[in-house]
Structure formats: C-alpha cells, structure tokens
Amino acid sequence: MTTRSGTRDESIVRYDDRLPARGRALLPAIAAGAAAGLLVFYLARLLLERTPIVLDSSPAVPLGSAAPARTRG
C-alpha cells in the first residue's frame, strides 16, 4: 500500500528498485566516455599546436623606401 504525503504518492517519489549495474552493462557507457575524452584531447592538442596569429606592429616596408606609384604616360 502506498502512503500519501500531501499531494505526492510515496511510491513514485522513492524509486530505488534498480539493480546495480554490472560490468557488461557499463561497457557502452565507458566506451562513449573514452571516445569523448579522446576527442576533447585531440581538439585541445590541435588548438594548442596551431600557429598563433600575431599581428606585427611594424610595417612590412619602411615608409621612405616604398616604390613610387606608377602613372600612365
């Protein structure tokens, strides 16, 4: 028989009739966790090894040595 406390049914609130998870049942979850971990590791390594984008504040060609603009004629 179920006990009522207020508006809740105690049999619904207390649901702990599950069997403990065994090794074979946990294998898919362990494999998915390992795959997610490897993916995150690969992406982090890829981002850390890429060439950083650093803008150089000095101009590529000094201002006085630039070639004059071409004109028609």
MOQUIWO-V534728 format. One record per backbone hydrogen bond with DSSP energy under -0.5 kcal/mol. NH is the residue of the N-H (numbers start at 1). CO is the residue of the C=O. E is the energy in kcal/mol with one decimal. If there is no record, write none. Layout:
BEGIN
NH|CO|E  NH|CO|E
END
This chain:
BEGIN
5|3|-0.5  5|8|-1.7  6|4|-0.5  8|5|-1.6  10|3|-2.3  10|8|-0.6  12|9|-1.2  13|9|-1.7  14|10|-2.1  15|13|-1.1  16|14|-0.7  26|22|-1.3  27|23|-0.9  30|26|-2.6  31|27|-2.6  32|28|-2.2  33|29|-2.1  34|30|-2.4  35|31|-2.4  36|32|-2.3  37|33|-2.2  38|34|-2.4  39|35|-2.1  40|36|-2.3  41|37|-2.3  42|38|-2.5  43|39|-2.4  44|40|-2.4  45|41|-2.4  46|42|-2.4  47|43|-2.3  48|44|-2.1  49|45|-1.7  50|46|-0.8  54|52|-0.9  65|62|-0.7  66|63|-0.8
END
